[in-house]
Amino acid sequence: MTEHDFHLYDTTLRDGTQQEGMALTVEDKLAIARHLDGLGVGFIEGGWPGAVPKDTAFFRRARRELALENAELVAFGATRKPRGLVSTDPQIRALLEAGTRVVTLVAKSHPRHVDLALRTSLAENLNMIRSTVRHLVRADRRVFVDAEHYFDGYLAHPEYALEVVRTAADAGAEVVVLCDTNGGSLPDGIAAAVAATLSATGARLGIHCHDDSGCAVANTLAAVDAGATHVQGTAHGYGERCGNANLFTVAADLVLKRGLPVLPDDRMRRMADTAHSIAELTGIPGRVAAPYVGSGAFTHKAGLHASALRVDPGLYQHIDPGLVGGGMRTLVSDMGGRSSVELKARELGYEVEAGSEPVARASARIKELESQGYSFESADASFELLLRRELAGGELTDPFEVLSWRLGMEQTGEGAPLTDAAVELLLDGVPVSAAGWGNGPLNALDRALHSALDPYFPELVSLELVNYQVRVLSGAGGSDAAARVLITFSDGHRRWGTVGVGENTVAASWRALLDAVQYHLRGDRGPGRRTDREAPLSSPAG
């Protein structure tokens, strides 16, 4: 089977947008289409022109602005209305005006839906399919037909479901897509129905699965094994109710597990980046534990795993993460032990020896801190600072020393209260004091630190807080409860996380903030790192 024999079809921009909380602009849809095209997807379903104004605008702009290199853009619509003429049906006219070479039609294949939803006869439903497909084929369109509710219909009335497939194929449909619209089927039922339909009709079949039984990907693969050569899915499994088959998982499984080249090797390596970019555009993140593209897909925490991974990464990973553009990550925690610390250190670029004393000290220190409430899983920068200290025998000199800090709050009239912060630091033995105002304690402390340090360290100007999370630790209560704070910072090029734990939220936030600043000032410098190059503190700029 060659690359051109198999269809990988994305419906994120149509079916995926039915997910709760998703609202894409036309610009969003154009950008997502470009990412999918870059991945190498064969077909991108852009929406329903004529029925959804935003989709009509999308196709109008796509003709001018969307230059696809790999994919065919597809317009989606329905068969003509019951007892109407296909030549005058406004929905069919809108499909043609969308200007795509490929059109996908949804058609009823379950008698109950024909009766209750379309309110027409079974014979008229077949006529609607036949006349609409023929009209579009005569207009030089490639036509795919989505047989809606096919598997439920096949169980209830197999002969009629099969007749829908035959009618569509005989009228000129290139593919008839069997849809598990309610998402309740299981793989054995899907496989049996696809095989029986293929045997009875000889039509080229596709598969479109929803995930209400948690089996959308498994059902899709079962359909392929039974003879389907066209698969539909959405990025991250976006979609109504429980979503659709996850296109990334399906594509990776077909390429890496079934040997079907539905994506070229060089495009496969873009998968993780594509997944991240689409999640950013939709504002709905994919699951951390999503196969292949989730941030946790190749992440290891337990000490037993880490010990084995040190010998051979393949012992606890089913593929090389690089095949999908990912990478292995090690989480440092009290579960990990020395092997996790060693792997994480090497991941961050440090040359450490297996079983070395600094690694043992770092591991012991981590276990001690995590017993106090620290968590280093999302705080690589705090871990790296701890590691550097142990590699330096506990004698690593900080760029500055904190002498004191304080906070105050002021309310004026009806306006929002402002917080003022003051810090006193020691730089090369010289005291430096500064103050800052902000809309909260952390904001004020951040500004005070910038005021004190930016003249000496111009590189700090780019440091920006981009995410802030607080968790009150279990076992503590009241207004003075201990807290864990996780902060993410950026310098405009990269991001890193720090952690602080304190008797209250402000104290914890201050510790995480200090780690972020210390880490940024050290850059790539540090004992044992491959880019090791220590430098003295600079004097004020200018």
Secondary structure as UniProt FT lines:
FT   HELIX           3..5
FT   STRAND          7..10
FT   TURN            12..15
FT   HELIX           16..18
FT   TURN            20..21
FT   HELIX           26..39
FT   STRAND          43..47
FT   TURN            49..51
FT   HELIX           53..65
FT   STRAND          72..78
FT   TURN            82..83
FT   HELIX           86..88
FT   HELIX           90..97
FT   TURN            98..99
FT   STRAND          102..108
FT   HELIX           111..113
FT   HELIX           114..118
FT   HELIX           122..138
FT   TURN            139..140
FT   STRAND          142..148
FT   HELIX           150..156
FT   HELIX           158..171
FT   STRAND          175..180
FT   TURN            181..182
FT   HELIX           187..201
FT   STRAND          205..210
FT   TURN            212..213
FT   HELIX           216..225
FT   TURN            226..227
FT   STRAND          230..234
FT   HELIX           235..237
FT   TURN            241..242
FT   HELIX           247..256
FT   HELIX           265..268
FT   TURN            269..270
FT   HELIX           271..282
FT   TURN            288..289
FT   TURN            291..293
FT   TURN            295..298
FT   STRAND          299..300
FT   HELIX           303..311
FT   HELIX           313..315
FT   HELIX           321..324
FT   STRAND          329..330
FT   TURN            334..336
FT   HELIX           338..347
FT   TURN            348..349
FT   TURN            354..355
FT   HELIX           357..371
FT   TURN            372..373
FT   TURN            377..378
FT   HELIX           380..391
FT   TURN            392..394
FT   STRAND          401..410
FT   TURN            413..414
FT   STRAND          418..427
FT   TURN            428..429
FT   STRAND          430..438
FT   HELIX           441..453
FT   TURN            454..456
FT   HELIX           458..462
FT   STRAND          464..472
FT   TURN            474..475
FT   TURN            479..480
FT   STRAND          483..490
FT   STRAND          495..502
FT   HELIX           505..522
FT   TURN            523..524
FT   TURN            527..528
FT   TURN            530..531
//
